[in-house]
Amino acid sequence: MTRTALFKSQVDDHGCGCVPAPAERDPSTTADIMQARAIASGLSEFGIGRARWSTAYDHQAAAVVLRVDTPRGLYGLVIPAPGKPFPVHHRGKRIGALDCRRTYGTADSYTAALFAVFLRDRAALEIPGRDACLSPQNMV
């Protein structure tokens, strides 16, 4: 087997070949990444497009994290074990948790809405069309 053929087989099995990857992917991590992406797709309603978020396994948090780029820095929504609340990290530290737990009854769109509100409350996100303050001139 030539060196090129060996490299090609590594690329086909594990991605680009520049970072070692496990031979078998953990099914729970794959499910967590899918849930993080589903939550991220719900953030598009609040003006957070694909260019502003990413999902990956974070070794420091020992979980999959949905990271969102905001004017105040990166915020991370940790995908917890079932039954636990969703912790939120900023600059590597836990700063709070969403008011919902990871259960079968919790919709990903609901989790996305809570995360967007969490970011808005910390002045890290301005929700277009929803942050307008009503003045006496605007009221009927």
Summary of the structure (lengths in Angstrom):
residues: 140
radius of gyration: 19.0
end to end distance: 78.0
largest distance: 78.0
contacts: 344
relative contact order: 0.13
helix: 35%
strand: 25%
